[in-house]
Amino acid sequence: GDMVIELYPDKAPITVKNFPSYVDDRFYDGTIFHRVIKDFMIQGGGHTPDLTTKETKSNIRNEADNGLNNERYTLAMARHMEPHTSTAQFFINHIDNPGLNHTAKTEGGWGYCVFGRVIQGTEVVEAIAKAKIMTKNNMQDVPRQTIEIISIRRK
């Protein structure tokens, strides 16, 4: 199905510049939602259907201190444990996730940068969140059936 996402350049200018750069490069075309946890989030944008990790651009600064919260249907940047390691992967919050919000400029407090929201197609998020999952290639929470991102385009 289709989703429409609005972005918040006034709150997350670095992230909102980064995300469309991947969109314009068609980086996301053919990637998958590779991590699905019902009542938490759905994550995608970095792996091909065979779970190969795609090569990305450089890390960006974490802008999670922008006042936006990880609420249901918001779009946020995925990252490694270190706070400033986001590249292309993103997730959509399936529920309100206050534990992912910025609380302090420390490794444990940085949180995850919200930079957009699904404004149409929340039923698609709900359908993806219901996917049966498995462990594959040492990755947990992988949907048993491939959930491919056919394309992401600007309007």
C-alpha positions as CSV (number, residue, x, y, z in Angstrom):
1,G,0.0,0.0,0.0
2,D,0.9,3.7,-0.2
3,M,1.9,6.0,2.6
4,V,2.2,9.8,2.6
5,I,4.7,11.3,5.0
6,E,5.1,14.9,6.0
7,L,8.6,16.1,7.1
8,Y,9.6,18.7,9.6
9,P,12.5,20.7,8.2
10,D,12.1,23.4,10.9
11,K,12.6,20.9,13.7
12,A,15.2,18.5,12.1
13,P,16.9,20.4,9.2
14,I,19.9,18.0,8.9
15,T,17.8,14.9,9.0
16,V,15.2,16.3,6.6
17,K,18.0,17.2,4.1
18,N,19.5,13.7,4.5
19,F,16.4,11.7,4.0
20,P,15.3,13.2,0.7
21,S,18.9,12.9,-0.6
22,Y,18.4,9.1,-0.3
23,V,14.9,9.4,-1.9
24,D,16.3,11.4,-4.8
25,D,19.0,8.8,-5.3
26,R,16.3,6.1,-5.3
27,F,18.3,4.4,-2.6
28,Y,15.2,3.1,-0.9
29,D,13.7,1.5,-4.0
30,G,13.8,-2.3,-3.5
31,T,14.8,-2.1,0.2
32,I,12.7,-3.8,2.8
33,F,11.2,-3.4,6.2
34,H,13.7,-5.8,7.9
35,R,12.7,-5.3,11.5
36,V,9.1,-5.4,12.7
37,I,8.0,-5.4,16.3
38,K,4.3,-5.1,16.8
39,D,3.4,-2.5,19.5
40,F,6.8,-0.9,19.0
41,M,8.0,0.0,15.5
42,I,8.7,-1.0,12.0
43,Q,12.2,-0.4,10.6
44,G,13.5,-0.3,7.1
45,G,15.5,1.5,4.5
46,G,18.9,-0.2,4.7
47,H,18.6,-3.8,3.5
48,T,17.8,-5.6,0.3
49,P,15.4,-8.6,0.3
50,D,18.3,-11.0,0.9
51,L,19.3,-8.9,4.0
52,T,22.4,-7.4,2.4
53,T,23.2,-4.1,4.0
54,K,23.3,-1.3,1.5
55,E,26.3,1.1,1.4
56,T,25.3,4.5,2.8
57,K,26.5,8.1,3.0
58,S,28.2,9.5,6.1
59,N,26.6,9.6,9.5
60,I,24.5,12.6,10.4
61,R,24.2,14.5,13.7
62,N,21.4,13.3,15.9
63,E,18.7,16.0,16.2
64,A,16.5,14.2,18.7
65,D,16.8,17.3,21.0
66,N,14.3,19.0,18.7
67,G,11.3,18.8,20.9
68,L,9.5,16.2,18.8
69,N,8.5,12.9,20.5
70,N,8.4,9.3,19.3
71,E,4.6,9.1,19.0
72,R,2.5,6.7,17.0
73,Y,3.0,7.0,13.3
74,T,6.0,9.3,13.6
75,L,9.1,8.7,11.4
76,A,12.4,8.6,13.2
77,M,16.0,7.8,12.3
78,A,17.5,4.5,13.3
79,R,21.0,4.4,14.6
80,H,23.6,2.3,16.4
81,M,24.2,2.6,20.1
82,E,26.3,5.8,19.6
83,P,24.0,8.7,19.2
84,H,25.3,10.3,16.0
85,T,25.3,7.3,13.7
86,S,22.2,7.6,11.7
87,T,22.5,7.2,7.9
88,A,19.6,5.9,5.8
89,Q,17.6,3.6,8.0
90,F,14.4,4.9,9.5
91,F,11.5,3.5,11.6
92,I,7.9,4.3,12.0
93,N,6.6,4.2,15.6
94,H,3.7,1.8,15.9
95,I,2.8,3.2,19.3
96,D,3.9,6.1,21.5
97,N,7.5,5.3,22.5
98,P,8.5,7.8,25.2
99,G,11.6,5.6,26.0
100,L,13.0,6.6,22.6
101,N,12.7,10.4,23.3
102,H,15.7,12.7,23.9
103,T,16.3,13.3,27.6
104,A,19.9,14.4,27.9
105,K,23.0,14.9,25.7
106,T,24.6,11.7,26.9
107,E,25.0,8.4,25.2
108,G,22.0,6.9,27.0
109,G,19.9,10.0,26.8
110,W,20.1,11.2,23.2
111,G,17.1,9.3,21.9
112,Y,16.0,8.9,18.3
113,C,15.3,11.8,16.0
114,V,11.7,12.3,14.9
115,F,11.6,14.1,11.6
116,G,8.2,13.3,10.1
117,R,4.9,11.6,10.4
118,V,2.7,9.3,8.4
119,I,-0.3,11.5,7.4
120,Q,-2.0,9.0,5.0
121,G,-1.7,5.2,4.9
122,T,-1.6,4.4,8.6
123,E,-3.5,1.2,7.7
124,V,-0.3,0.1,5.8
125,V,1.7,0.6,9.0
126,E,-0.8,-1.5,10.9
127,A,-0.7,-4.2,8.3
128,I,3.1,-4.3,8.4
129,A,3.1,-4.4,12.2
130,K,1.1,-7.6,12.1
131,A,3.7,-9.5,10.1
132,K,4.8,-12.9,11.4
133,I,8.5,-12.6,12.3
134,M,11.6,-14.9,12.5
135,T,15.3,-14.8,13.1
136,K,17.3,-14.9,9.8
137,N,21.0,-14.3,9.2
138,N,21.4,-13.5,12.9
139,M,18.9,-10.7,12.6
140,Q,15.8,-10.8,14.9
141,D,12.3,-9.7,14.1
142,V,12.6,-10.2,10.4
143,P,9.2,-10.6,8.6
144,R,8.7,-14.1,7.3
145,Q,7.3,-12.6,4.1
146,T,9.4,-9.9,2.5
147,I,7.9,-6.4,2.9
148,E,9.5,-4.5,0.1
149,I,9.6,-0.7,-0.3
150,I,8.8,-0.5,-4.0
151,S,9.7,3.2,-4.1
152,I,9.7,6.4,-2.2
153,R,9.2,9.7,-4.1
154,R,8.7,13.3,-3.3
155,K,5.3,14.8,-4.1
